[in-house]
Amino acid sequence: MTRRAMFSSRLERRRQVRRFAVLIAATVFAIGIVLVGIVAVQGFDFLGVAEADRMPLGLAVLGALACVFFVSLFAYAAVRLFSRID
């Protein structure tokens, strides 16, 4: 039995949209992690030269990671929302 015969076209479209939404969210998350990592490494190098306290930068990195996570969730929800508008 083929997969197309098992699912209706509507369910198959939902699955494709869900996969596309996950792909977009994962891409946004990956790019965000890379950008946060680049800025964090530069910041830690700068603080290492200045021999300053690293705790505030560490908290800023954690905050930035949380923001990246929420932006990726928003991207997922936006793709799912706009796919339902016909």
C-alpha positions as CSV (number, residue, x, y, z in Angstrom):
1,M,0.0,0.0,0.0
2,T,1.4,3.4,-0.9
3,R,1.6,6.3,1.4
4,R,-0.7,8.4,-0.8
5,A,-3.5,5.9,-0.5
6,M,-3.2,6.0,3.3
7,F,-3.6,9.7,3.8
8,S,-6.0,12.2,2.3
9,S,-4.6,15.1,0.3
10,R,-5.5,17.5,3.2
11,L,-3.5,15.4,5.7
12,E,-0.6,15.1,3.4
13,R,-0.5,18.9,2.9
14,R,-0.6,19.4,6.7
15,R,2.4,17.0,7.0
16,Q,4.3,18.9,4.3
17,V,3.6,22.3,5.9
18,R,4.6,20.9,9.3
19,R,7.9,19.7,7.9
20,F,8.5,23.0,6.1
21,A,7.7,24.9,9.4
22,V,10.2,22.7,11.3
23,L,12.8,23.3,8.6
24,I,12.3,27.1,8.8
25,A,12.5,27.0,12.6
26,A,15.6,24.8,12.6
27,T,17.3,27.1,10.1
28,V,16.5,30.2,12.2
29,F,17.7,28.5,15.3
30,A,20.9,27.3,13.7
31,I,21.8,30.7,12.3
32,G,20.9,32.4,15.6
33,I,23.2,30.0,17.6
34,V,26.0,30.7,15.2
35,L,25.6,34.4,15.5
36,V,25.4,34.3,19.3
37,G,28.5,32.1,19.4
38,I,30.5,34.4,17.2
39,V,29.6,37.5,19.3
40,A,30.1,35.5,22.6
41,V,33.6,34.4,21.5
42,Q,34.5,38.0,20.6
43,G,33.1,39.3,23.8
44,F,34.9,36.7,26.0
45,D,38.2,37.5,24.1
46,F,37.7,41.2,24.7
47,L,36.9,40.6,28.4
48,G,40.0,38.3,28.7
49,V,42.2,41.1,27.5
50,A,40.6,43.6,30.0
51,E,40.6,41.0,32.8
52,A,37.0,41.9,33.6
53,D,34.1,39.9,35.2
54,R,32.6,37.5,32.7
55,M,29.4,36.8,34.5
56,P,27.3,39.6,32.9
57,L,28.4,38.5,29.4
58,G,27.5,34.9,30.3
59,L,24.0,36.0,31.4
60,A,23.7,38.1,28.2
61,V,24.6,35.0,26.1
62,L,22.0,32.9,27.9
63,G,19.4,35.6,27.3
64,A,20.3,35.8,23.6
65,L,20.0,32.0,23.4
66,A,16.5,32.2,24.9
67,C,15.6,34.9,22.4
68,V,16.8,32.8,19.5
69,F,14.7,29.9,20.8
70,F,11.6,32.1,21.0
71,V,12.2,33.6,17.6
72,S,12.5,30.1,16.1
73,L,9.2,29.2,17.8
74,F,7.6,32.3,16.4
75,A,8.9,31.4,12.9
76,Y,7.3,27.9,13.2
77,A,4.0,29.4,14.4
78,A,4.0,32.0,11.6
79,V,4.6,29.4,8.9
80,R,1.8,27.2,10.3
81,L,-0.5,30.2,10.6
82,F,0.0,31.5,7.1
83,S,-0.4,28.0,5.6
84,R,-3.9,27.8,7.0
85,I,-4.9,31.0,5.2
86,D,-6.4,30.0,1.9
